[in-house]
Amino acid sequence: MKITSFLEPIRDDGSSTTLFGETGTPLLGHSRRIKRSMGPGKARAAGKAGRLQDRLPDPPPRGPFGDDFDRVTPSLEATYLMIGDRYDPRSLALHDMIDMTDMLVAGHVITRSDQALLLRGPTGRGYSMTTVTQPINRIAEWQDYLAQGVARSDLNAVSRATRALGIFGRVAATRLPK
């Protein structure tokens, strides 16, 4: 059996062969036959007499480098390992904390609201500009705030401190011993 015999039922030459090469009723009706001279879009447009087909817009480009490059997104664990290798939350200056939270946001580990929580500190008013370069134990700072929130039965303070300690604790846990 030749390959062309498979194309017999869908050829638009007016013949009425069925799928297995028998004569009789056509497998596809006249309006549904695939026309070899036109692509599927043109054949569909030709079948709808008088109606104009709106063309869909082209899809956006895949990225700044086109289709030749793939985008690599590291896992959450890899992001924490990379950040834990660079920063120590037990001795972290404010400018380092800004860089650390920017990397966490870029790695889709934390949200912008989590970043704002960490940068505003336990008081919620931010840090003094005189202590920008002084390394501070951020974990101890948030643990003190958590203890105060528990003593006052302040659920908002406990929730904020728990979230901050979860982020700082995970970064500290991924630090490799030196």
N, C-alpha and C positions, 0 to 999 in steps of 0.2 A: 504494500500500500504506500502510495506516494504521499509526501507531506501536503501537496496541493489538494489532495482529496479531503483533508480536514477543513480547508478553507471554502470548499464548495457551498456549504449551506449559508454562509454569510456573505458571499459575493453578490454584488448588485448587478447581475447581468440579465435579470428577468427569468432565469431558470427556476424551476420549482423542485429542486432536489432537497431531500431531507437530510438529517444528520448522517445517516449511513449510506448515502448515495442513491437511495431509492427515489423514484419519481412519485409525485403525488402532491399533497398539500405542502406548502413551504413551511420550513421550521420557524422562520421569522417573517412577520408581516412586512408589507412594502414600506410602511412608515418607520419600522424599527430596524430595517436592514442597515448594516454598516457600509457606508460608502467609502470605497478605497481612495477616491480622489480627495476626500475631505477628512479632516480630523474629527474627533468626537464632538468638539465644541461647535465647529461649523455645521456638522450634520444636524446637531440639535437645534441650531439657529435656523437652518433651512427648513426643518420640520415645523417650526412655529411661524407660519406665514404672517408677515406684517408686524410681528412683535420684535422690538429691539431688546437685545440682551444687554444688561448693564455689566460692565467688566469689573470684577473685583480688583481692589488696589493690590499692588505688588506687596508681598510680605516684607517687613523691615529686615535690614541686614542682620546677620547673626551676631555681629560684634565689630569692634573697631578693626579687626584683622581680616574680616571676611570669613569665607567658609573653609579656608585652608587650615585654620588653627582651632584647637579645642580649648575650652575654658576649664581650668582645674580649680576646684574648690576643695580646700582641705577639710577634714572632718573636725568635729568639735574637739576631740581628744588631741588631734595634731595641733590645733590652734592653741589649746591650753599648754601643751608641751613646749611649743615655740615661745609663748609668752612667759611661761615659768622658767625657761632657760635664760631669759633676758632680765626679768624683774623679780624682786623679792618683796612681797607685801609687808614683811616684818621690818623692812628698811627701805621705804619708798618716798622719794621727794615728790613734790607736787607736779613738777614738769615731767617726771617719769611716769606719774600716774596718769597724766593727760595722754601721753604717748601710749601707755598700756591700754587705756580704755578705748582709744581710737583704733588700736589693733583688734581689740575684742569686738568692737562694732563692725569693723571691716570684715572680720571672720564670721559674722552672723552668730556670734556666741551670746552677746547681750544686745539689748535694745537701746535706743537713744535715751529712754527714760531711766534705764539702769545706769547708763553713763552719767546722766545728770545726778542721780542719787549718789554715785561714788564721788563725783567731783564736788558736790555741795558739802559732803562730809556729814558727820552725825548731827551737827547743829542745823543743817539745812540752809545755812547762810553762806557757805563757801569757806575757804581758808584765807588766812591773812597773807598778804603779799610779802610780809617780812620773813615768812617761813617757806618760801618757794623752793629754796635749794636745800633745806634741812631734811634729811631722811627721818621719817616718822614710822613707828610701828602701826600700820593702818589696821591690822587685825586687833591689836589690843585696844585701839581707839574705838572701834565698833563694838568690841566685847563690853567695854565700859558703858557704852550707850545702851546696849542690850540689857545689861544689869539694871541700869536706871529705869528703863522702860518697863521691865518686869516689876520692879519695886513700886512704880507708879500705876501699874495695871494699864499702861498705855499701849493698846493694841497696834496703833499706827507705828509707834516707835519700834515695837517688837518686830513687826512685819518688815520695816525698812532695814533694821539691823540684821535680821535673818537673811534677807536677800543679799545685802552687801557682804556679810560673812560667808555666804555660800560661794560668791564669786571669788573673793579674796582667798578663801580656804581651798578652793579647787586649784587656783594658781599656785598657792604655796605647796599643795600636795604633789603637784607635778614637777616641782623643782628637783633637779638631780643633786645628790650630795657632792660636795666639792672637796 
